[in-house]
Amino acid sequence: MRSNEIEASSLRSGVVLIQDKGALAKYVESSRKAIGLTMSDLAQRSHVSTRSICAIENAHTDTIRYQTLVRLANGMNVLPKDLFAIGNIPFVEEYASKTRIEKSLSEKLEGLPDSTRRIIRIALEANEKKNMELLDLIDTKINSVLLNIISSNGEDIARLL
C-alpha cells in the first residue's frame, strides 16, 4: 500500500501508527506533571480514559485514534499539530477540526442531564458509523468500476496487438 493510501485509510478509520512512541510518552507525562495534573485529572479534562493515558505514557501502544490525540492535546492546552509532531504522526487538519467541533458540542451539552447527553452521543456515534460505512461502500464501488474499465481496456489493447 502506498503512503497516500495508508494516510487515506488511516483517516477513514481514525487510527494512526505512532512513529515515535517513546518521545510521545515522555512528552505527555512531563507535560501532564508540569501543569500539575494526575492521569485521572487529565482523563477528565481531555475526555480520554485513564487507561489510554497510562498506555501512552508508558509507550505501550503502537497506534492511536486521531480523536484521542487531539482530545489529549486540548486537555493539556497544547496545539494538536505539536503533539502529533512529537509522536512523528501525520497531522490532518480536517480531522482535528472535527474534534474541535466535538469539544464545542461537549461544552454545550455540559448543562444537560446525563441521560440526555448519553442519548445525543449515541445518536452522533451511530451517524458517524453510518458515514464510515458509506465511505467504505463508495470505495468498493469505485474500485469495482475501475477494475471493469481496466479489464475492458485490457481486452481492447490485446485485440489491437
Secondary structure, DSSP 8 states (H G I E B T S, - for coil): --HHHHHHHHHHHTEEE-S-HHHHHHHHHHHHHHTT--HHHHHHHHT--HHHHHHHHTT--SEEEHHHHHHHHHHHTS-HHHHHHHTT----HHHHHHHHHHHHHHHHHTTS-HHHHHHHHHHHHHHHHHHHHHHHHHHHHHHHHHHHHHHHHHHHHHHH-
